[in-house]
Amino acid sequence: MSNQNPYANQPMSPESEKLWAIALHLLAIPFEFFAPLIAYFVLRDRGPFVSHHAKESLNFGITIVIAAVVLAISIIGLLFLWVLPIIWVVFRIIAAIKAAQGEFYKIPIAIKFIKL
């Protein structure tokens, strides 16, 4: 007998994809990097819309982590480190709103580490 989940790679309905896309952007606010990473591995093969948002969310998460490290190690960057959480939350909310509207939104400041 196989222990695989029978629903593992089945496509989601468009409504489910939209709901998960919204959730993964909003869950990334309290759980930055970990929520997008888990969402990417769990949702990337479940449909084109949720896959796009999972990749975009992960790319933005990686970009934010790198920006935080770069700002933290530079003297001038320490003065602007407080701006990063504001940018991070604003773009997460915008991405969630765009996902709710059914748009394949690309966060403009996210570096594309994972191809969309």
C-alpha positions as CSV (number, residue, x, y, z in Angstrom):
1,M,0.0,0.0,0.0
2,S,1.1,3.5,-0.8
3,N,1.2,6.1,2.0
4,Q,1.0,9.0,-0.4
5,N,-1.7,11.6,-0.1
6,P,-4.2,11.1,-3.0
7,Y,-4.7,14.9,-3.1
8,A,-1.0,15.8,-3.2
9,N,-0.7,17.1,-6.8
10,Q,-4.3,17.4,-7.9
11,P,-5.2,20.8,-9.3
12,M,-7.2,23.1,-7.1
13,S,-10.3,24.9,-8.1
14,P,-9.8,28.6,-9.1
15,E,-11.6,29.6,-5.9
16,S,-9.2,27.5,-3.8
17,E,-6.2,28.8,-5.6
18,K,-7.3,32.4,-5.0
19,L,-7.9,31.7,-1.3
20,W,-4.5,30.0,-0.8
21,A,-2.7,32.8,-2.7
22,I,-4.3,35.4,-0.4
23,A,-3.5,33.3,2.7
24,L,0.2,32.7,1.8
25,H,0.8,36.4,1.4
26,L,-0.9,37.3,4.6
27,L,0.7,34.4,6.6
28,A,4.1,35.7,5.4
29,I,3.6,38.8,7.5
30,P,4.0,37.0,10.9
31,F,6.0,34.1,9.5
32,E,8.3,35.7,6.9
33,F,10.4,33.4,4.8
34,F,9.0,30.2,6.5
35,A,5.4,30.6,5.3
36,P,6.5,31.3,1.7
37,L,9.0,28.5,1.7
38,I,6.4,25.9,3.0
39,A,3.8,27.3,0.6
40,Y,6.2,27.0,-2.4
41,F,6.9,23.3,-1.7
42,V,3.3,22.4,-0.9
43,L,1.4,24.5,-3.4
44,R,3.7,25.0,-6.5
45,D,2.1,22.1,-8.4
46,R,-1.5,22.7,-7.5
47,G,-2.4,25.3,-10.1
48,P,-0.9,28.1,-12.1
49,F,-2.4,30.9,-10.0
50,V,-1.3,29.6,-6.6
51,S,2.0,28.5,-8.0
52,H,2.7,32.0,-9.3
53,H,1.9,33.6,-6.0
54,A,3.9,31.0,-4.0
55,K,7.0,31.7,-6.2
56,E,6.5,35.4,-6.0
57,S,6.0,35.3,-2.2
58,L,9.2,33.2,-1.8
59,N,11.2,35.5,-4.1
60,F,10.0,38.5,-2.0
61,G,10.8,36.7,1.2
62,I,14.4,35.9,0.1
63,T,14.8,39.5,-1.1
64,I,13.7,40.9,2.3
65,V,16.0,38.6,4.2
66,I,19.0,39.7,2.0
67,A,18.0,43.4,2.3
68,A,17.8,43.1,6.1
69,V,21.3,41.5,6.3
70,V,22.8,44.1,4.0
71,L,21.3,47.0,5.9
72,A,22.2,45.4,9.2
73,I,25.9,45.1,8.4
74,S,26.3,48.7,7.0
75,I,26.5,51.7,9.2
76,I,24.3,53.9,7.0
77,G,22.0,50.9,6.5
78,L,21.3,50.8,10.2
79,L,19.7,54.2,9.9
80,F,17.3,52.9,7.4
81,L,16.6,49.4,8.8
82,W,13.3,50.7,10.3
83,V,11.9,51.3,6.8
84,L,12.2,47.6,5.8
85,P,9.3,46.3,7.9
86,I,7.0,49.0,6.5
87,I,7.9,48.1,2.9
88,W,7.6,44.4,3.7
89,V,4.1,44.7,5.2
90,V,2.8,47.1,2.5
91,F,3.9,44.9,-0.3
92,R,2.5,41.8,1.4
93,I,-0.9,43.5,1.8
94,I,-0.8,44.7,-1.9
95,A,0.0,41.2,-3.1
96,A,-2.9,39.7,-1.0
97,I,-5.3,42.3,-2.5
98,K,-4.1,41.6,-6.0
99,A,-4.5,37.9,-5.4
100,A,-8.0,38.5,-4.1
101,Q,-8.7,40.3,-7.4
102,G,-7.4,37.4,-9.4
103,E,-4.3,39.1,-10.7
104,F,-0.9,37.4,-11.3
105,Y,0.8,40.2,-9.4
106,K,4.6,40.6,-9.4
107,I,6.1,42.5,-6.5
108,P,8.3,45.1,-8.2
109,I,11.2,45.0,-5.8
110,A,11.4,41.2,-5.5
111,I,14.5,39.7,-7.1
112,K,13.6,36.7,-9.2
113,F,15.5,33.9,-7.6
114,I,12.9,31.3,-8.6
115,K,11.6,31.7,-12.1
116,L,7.9,32.4,-12.5
